[in-house]
Amino acid sequence: MGRKRVSGASGRDSGGGHKTSPGPRVVERDGHWHIIGTLRVDGRSVRIRRSSELPARPELREQAEALRDKWCTEIRREVVHGVKPSVPLAVAAHQYLNRSRVRPLNGFDVKVLQEITRRFGTRELKAIPDADWNKFIDKRQAGNKPQTRERYLDAVFTFLNWAADEPRCWITRLPAIDRDTEARNAKTSSRRRVVDLRPELIALMIDHAGWHLKPQLAVEWSTGARVSSILFGCRICDAVLVHGRGQITFHDTKNGDSVTSALHNWTVDVVIDYLRRRGTVRDREAPLFVTPFGKPYSRRGHDAGMGGQNKNAFRGMRRRTVKSLLRLSVQARRAGDLDAALRLRADARLVAQVTQHWFRHMLSTSLLSRGTDLRTVMSQGGWRDPRSALRYAHTVTKVQRAAVDALPIGDRQADAIDTSLTRPPLTRK
């Protein structure tokens, strides 16, 4: 009758009918063990109403009690020391993948999150030691290029930084993983020799492409679109194939926007020839570009971050183009034209480096070097940020030279200078 009332002490648990001790207790609700009660910490009362997700079986009661003790410890640390509790990596990854965002995650980042979830799954984020992270990364990236390893780590650290930010604070520090500074350098993209890829080389590459790849390359050259947008983002009804009014709309772009780009008249002709060979298609909603077997491209490789099924076709085209250039180089050498032979071998080395993404760099570089306004360049390539469009633009030496030569200084301006201003001042005798 006269005993002091202790919050959380009244009532009986469902385990044995004895009186419960003060604080949260394990009770049975809806067939599961629940943690119910109020925890007093540093003069504050913290209510706990959580399910352990464990079935209410006697053999699992001990696990539920251990979970209760763990949660109580985490709450004490958060209240007293400001240390927030962590969560399993799988839970954090699920929330990260499903959070609302303006720009959807690309397939590569999703693949990285899935791999680290399979590896660390139920382990709490802050409980994963640096040694385990390094062991996993080294094994996963064994034999890959440094650039590939750094791109993988960029996806990992983007997720971990999100987990460390407020209000989550699921980890207190990022794992120490060796990074390659040179491979991470953003200037590596500027080393793409897109300015050396002359129109005749592009035409030669397209001539050596398969019938299904040729229109893709022509559209990439004309619009600067990404491969994923071309393969999965446009239907037959999205292309207007009329000279002077040619255009194409991409619906599945990286930033989620629909982008309408103009088509060069030559590109219009290439796409029309491709459709004639493809045959009659009654479904206007069908994909515009298909495999050489007439089937739509599978999104499986795209979603897994492995590129598209057209990679083999592109590599085959590149090999054929390189062999053709080397054969022409041999013929030039036999004819005694050593300069032409060396130039053709240099072209072969250049073509061997080309990827489909070069066409995106070429679009920005070519348009800006011809004085096209930045807004038009952004609309054609589907860039939201001017900095993104400018990052793709590569310096053209002759354009730089022409700009410097046009500066208003030199002999022509010397005649316009008032010579009286340059005379020495008179001195007193």
C-alpha positions in Angstrom: 0.0 0.0 0.0 2.7 2.5 1.0 5.4 1.4 -1.4 6.8 4.0 -3.9 5.4 3.8 -7.4 8.2 3.0 -9.9 7.5 3.7 -13.5 7.5 0.5 -15.5 7.5 -1.7 -12.3 3.8 -2.4 -12.1 2.2 -5.4 -13.9 3.5 -8.9 -14.6 5.3 -10.1 -17.7 4.1 -13.1 -19.7 7.1 -15.2 -18.9 6.6 -16.6 -15.4 4.0 -14.6 -13.4 6.5 -12.9 -11.1 6.8 -9.2 -10.5 8.9 -7.3 -13.0 11.9 -5.1 -12.2 11.8 -1.4 -12.9 12.5 -0.4 -16.5 11.6 -1.9 -19.9 10.4 -5.5 -19.8 9.8 -8.3 -22.3 6.2 -9.1 -22.9 4.2 -11.1 -25.4 2.0 -9.3 -27.9 0.5 -10.5 -31.1 2.6 -13.7 -31.0 5.9 -11.8 -30.7 8.2 -10.6 -27.9 7.9 -6.9 -27.4 10.0 -4.5 -25.3 7.7 -2.3 -23.2 8.5 0.2 -20.5 10.1 3.4 -19.4 13.9 3.9 -19.0 15.2 6.5 -16.6 18.4 8.1 -17.8 20.1 11.2 -16.4 16.9 12.5 -15.0 14.9 11.9 -18.1 12.2 9.3 -18.9 12.4 7.5 -22.3 9.5 5.3 -23.3 10.2 2.1 -25.2 7.5 0.5 -27.3 9.3 -1.7 -29.8 8.9 -5.2 -31.2 11.9 -7.6 -31.2 10.4 -9.3 -34.3 11.1 -12.6 -32.5 8.3 -15.1 -32.2 7.0 -15.5 -28.6 8.6 -18.9 -28.0 10.3 -19.7 -24.6 13.6 -20.6 -26.3 13.7 -17.1 -27.9 13.0 -15.2 -24.7 16.7 -14.9 -23.8 17.4 -13.4 -27.2 14.7 -10.9 -26.6 16.1 -9.9 -23.2 19.6 -9.5 -24.8 18.0 -7.2 -27.4 16.3 -5.2 -24.6 19.6 -4.7 -22.8 21.2 -3.6 -26.1 18.6 -1.1 -26.8 18.7 0.3 -23.3 22.5 0.7 -23.6 22.1 2.5 -26.9 19.6 4.9 -25.4 21.8 5.6 -22.4 24.8 6.4 -24.7 22.6 8.7 -26.9 21.2 10.6 -23.9 24.4 10.9 -21.9 27.1 11.1 -24.6 25.1 12.1 -27.7 26.1 8.8 -29.4 23.2 7.7 -31.6 22.6 4.0 -32.1 23.6 2.4 -35.4 21.6 0.2 -37.7 22.4 -3.0 -39.7 23.9 -2.1 -43.1 21.0 -3.8 -44.9 18.5 -1.5 -43.2 20.6 1.6 -44.1 21.0 0.4 -47.7 17.2 -0.2 -48.0 16.4 3.3 -46.8 19.1 4.8 -49.0 17.9 3.1 -52.1 14.2 4.0 -51.5 14.6 7.6 -50.4 13.1 10.3 -52.6 15.7 12.0 -54.9 15.6 14.3 -57.9 18.1 12.2 -59.9 17.5 8.4 -59.8 20.4 6.2 -58.9 22.1 4.6 -61.9 22.5 0.9 -62.3 26.1 0.8 -61.2 25.4 2.5 -57.8 22.5 0.1 -57.2 24.7 -2.9 -58.0 27.4 -1.6 -55.5 24.8 -1.3 -52.7 23.5 -4.8 -53.4 27.0 -6.3 -53.2 27.9 -4.7 -49.9 24.5 -5.7 -48.5 25.2 -9.3 -49.4 28.6 -9.1 -47.8 27.8 -7.3 -44.5 23.9 -7.6 -44.4 22.9 -7.7 -40.7 26.1 -6.3 -39.3 25.7 -2.9 -37.7 27.4 -0.1 -39.7 29.6 1.2 -36.9 30.6 -2.4 -36.0 32.3 -3.2 -39.3 36.0 -2.7 -38.9 38.3 -1.1 -41.4 40.1 -4.4 -42.0 36.9 -6.0 -43.2 36.1 -3.1 -45.6 39.6 -3.2 -47.1 39.5 -7.0 -47.4 36.2 -6.9 -49.3 37.2 -4.0 -51.6 40.6 -5.6 -52.4 38.9 -9.0 -53.2 36.1 -7.4 -55.2 38.4 -5.1 -57.3 41.3 -7.6 -57.8 42.6 -7.2 -61.3 40.5 -4.1 -62.2 42.0 -0.8 -63.3 42.6 1.9 -60.6 39.9 4.1 -62.2 37.3 1.2 -61.9 38.3 0.7 -58.2 37.9 4.4 -57.5 34.5 4.6 -59.2 33.4 1.6 -57.0 34.7 3.4 -53.9 32.9 6.6 -54.9 29.6 4.7 -54.8 30.5 3.2 -51.4 31.5 6.4 -49.8 28.5 8.3 -51.1 26.3 5.9 -49.2 28.5 5.9 -46.1 28.5 9.8 -46.0 24.8 9.7 -46.2 24.6 7.3 -43.3 27.0 9.5 -41.3 25.0 12.8 -41.8 22.3 14.2 -39.6 19.8 13.1 -38.5 21.0 9.5 -39.0 24.6 9.5 -37.5 24.7 5.7 -37.9 28.5 5.8 -38.1 30.9 8.2 -36.3 33.7 8.0 -38.9 34.3 6.7 -42.4 36.4 3.6 -42.8 40.1 4.1 -43.8 40.4 2.7 -47.3 43.4 3.4 -49.5 42.4 5.7 -52.4 44.4 6.4 -55.6 44.6 10.2 -55.9 45.7 10.2 -59.5 42.9 7.8 -60.6 40.4 10.0 -58.8 41.6 13.2 -60.5 38.7 14.7 -62.5 41.2 15.9 -65.2 41.4 12.4 -66.6 38.3 13.1 -68.7 40.1 16.0 -70.3 42.7 13.6 -71.6 40.2 12.1 -74.0 41.5 13.2 -77.4 38.1 14.0 -78.8 39.4 17.0 -80.6 41.7 14.7 -82.7 38.8 12.5 -83.8 38.2 14.0 -87.2 35.0 13.7 -89.2 36.6 11.3 -91.7 37.6 9.0 -88.8 34.0 9.0 -87.4 32.6 8.2 -90.9 35.1 5.4 -91.2 34.0 4.0 -87.8 30.3 4.1 -88.7 31.0 2.5 -92.1 32.6 -0.5 -90.2 29.6 -0.8 -87.8 26.9 -3.4 -88.0 23.6 -2.4 -89.5 22.0 -2.1 -86.0 24.9 -0.2 -84.5 25.3 2.3 -87.3 22.2 4.4 -86.5 23.0 4.4 -82.8 26.4 5.9 -83.5 24.9 8.5 -85.9 22.4 9.5 -83.2 25.1 9.7 -80.5 27.2 11.9 -82.8 24.3 14.2 -83.5 22.8 14.4 -80.0 25.5 13.5 -77.6 23.0 11.2 -75.8 24.2 8.5 -73.4 24.1 4.9 -74.5 21.4 4.0 -71.9 19.1 6.8 -73.2 19.5 5.6 -76.8 18.9 1.9 -76.0 16.1 2.3 -73.5 14.8 5.8 -73.7 13.3 6.3 -77.2 10.6 4.7 -79.2 9.8 4.7 -82.9 7.2 7.4 -82.3 9.8 9.6 -80.5 11.8 10.2 -83.8 10.8 12.8 -86.4 12.7 11.7 -89.5 12.2 14.7 -91.8 15.0 16.8 -93.3 15.2 20.2 -91.7 12.9 19.1 -88.9 14.6 16.0 -87.6 14.5 15.4 -83.9 14.4 12.7 -81.3 13.1 12.6 -77.7 14.7 10.5 -74.9 12.5 9.7 -71.9 14.9 7.6 -69.8 17.8 10.0 -69.2 20.1 9.9 -66.2 18.6 12.9 -64.5 15.1 11.7 -65.1 14.2 14.5 -67.6 12.8 14.0 -71.1 15.2 15.5 -73.6 14.4 16.5 -77.2 17.4 16.9 -79.4 17.8 18.0 -83.0 19.0 15.4 -85.6 21.4 16.2 -88.4 20.0 15.5 -91.9 22.7 12.9 -92.5 21.7 11.2 -89.2 18.0 11.2 -90.4 19.1 9.4 -93.6 21.0 6.8 -91.6 18.1 6.1 -89.3 15.7 5.8 -92.2 18.0 3.2 -93.9 18.1 1.3 -90.6 14.3 1.2 -90.3 14.0 0.0 -93.9 16.3 -2.9 -93.2 14.5 -3.6 -89.9 11.3 -4.1 -91.7 7.7 -3.1 -91.0 6.9 -2.4 -87.4 3.3 -1.9 -86.6 3.8 -0.9 -83.0 4.8 2.7 -82.8 5.5 2.3 -79.1 8.2 -0.3 -79.8 11.9 0.6 -79.1 13.6 2.5 -81.9 16.8 0.5 -81.6 17.0 -3.3 -81.3 19.6 -6.0 -81.4 20.8 -7.6 -84.7 18.2 -10.3 -84.0 15.4 -7.7 -83.9 14.8 -8.0 -80.2 14.7 -5.1 -77.7 17.8 -4.6 -75.6 17.7 -6.2 -72.2 17.8 -3.9 -69.2 19.5 -6.6 -67.1 23.0 -5.6 -67.9 22.1 -1.9 -67.7 20.6 -2.2 -64.3 23.6 -4.2 -63.0 25.9 -1.4 -64.1 27.5 -3.6 -66.8 26.7 -1.4 -69.8 24.6 -2.7 -72.7 24.5 -5.6 -75.0 25.8 -3.4 -77.8 29.3 -3.3 -76.2 30.5 -6.3 -78.2 29.2 -4.8 -81.4 31.0 -1.6 -80.7 34.3 -3.4 -79.9 34.0 -5.4 -83.1 33.5 -2.2 -85.1 36.5 -0.7 -83.4 38.7 -3.7 -84.2 37.6 -3.6 -87.9 38.3 0.1 -88.1 41.8 -0.3 -86.6 42.7 -3.1 -89.0 41.5 -1.1 -91.9 43.7 1.9 -90.9 46.7 -0.3 -90.3 46.2 -1.9 -93.7 46.1 1.5 -95.3 49.2 2.4 -93.4 51.1 -0.6 -94.9 50.0 0.4 -98.3 51.1 4.0 -97.8 54.5 2.8 -96.6 54.9 0.5 -99.6 54.0 3.5 -101.9 56.8 5.5 -100.3 54.6 7.9 -98.4 56.1 7.6 -94.9 54.2 10.7 -93.5 50.8 9.2 -94.5 51.8 5.8 -93.1 52.7 7.3 -89.7 49.6 9.4 -89.7 47.4 6.4 -90.3 49.1 4.4 -87.6 48.4 7.3 -85.2 44.8 7.3 -86.2 44.6 3.6 -85.5 45.9 4.1 -82.0 43.4 6.9 -81.5 40.4 4.8 -82.7 41.5 2.0 -80.4 40.8 4.3 -77.4 37.4 5.5 -78.5 34.3 4.7 -76.4 30.7 5.6 -77.2 30.9 8.2 -74.4 33.3 10.2 -76.5 30.4 11.4 -78.6 29.0 13.2 -75.7 32.2 15.0 -75.1 32.5 15.8 -78.9 29.0 17.4 -78.9 29.8 19.9 -76.2 33.3 20.6 -77.6 32.2 21.0 -81.2 29.2 23.3 -80.5 31.0 25.5 -78.1 34.0 25.9 -80.3 31.7 27.1 -83.1 30.3 29.8 -80.9 27.0 28.1 -80.0 25.4 29.7 -77.0 25.5 27.6 -73.8 21.7 27.4 -73.5 21.4 25.6 -76.9 24.3 23.3 -76.0 22.5 22.3 -72.7 19.2 21.7 -74.5 20.8 19.5 -77.2 22.8 17.4 -74.7 20.2 17.4 -71.9 22.4 19.0 -69.3 20.7 20.8 -66.4 23.8 22.5 -65.0 26.0 24.7 -67.2 29.0 23.4 -65.3 28.2 19.9 -66.5 28.1 21.0 -70.2 31.4 22.9 -69.8 33.1 20.0 -68.1 32.5 18.0 -71.3 34.0 20.7 -73.5 37.6 20.1 -74.4 40.0 22.9 -75.5 40.5 23.1 -79.2 44.0 24.5 -79.9 43.1 26.3 -83.1 40.1 27.9 -81.5 42.3 29.2 -78.7 44.8 30.5 -81.2 42.1 32.3 -83.1 40.8 33.9 -79.9 44.2 35.1 -78.9 44.9 36.5 -82.4 41.7 38.5 -82.2 42.7 40.3 -79.1 42.7 44.2 -79.6 46.4 44.7 -79.2 49.4 44.9 -81.6 50.7 47.1 -84.5 47.2 48.0 -85.7 46.4 49.7 -82.3 49.8 51.4 -82.0 48.8 54.0 -84.7 45.8 55.0 -82.7 47.8 55.9 -79.6 48.3 59.6 -79.0 52.1 60.0 -79.4 52.0 63.1 -77.3 51.3 61.0 -74.3 54.5 59.1 -74.8 56.9 62.0 -75.2 59.4 62.6 -72.3 58.6 65.5 -70.0 60.3 68.8 -70.6 63.2 69.6 -68.2 64.2 73.0 -67.0 67.4 74.4 -68.2 
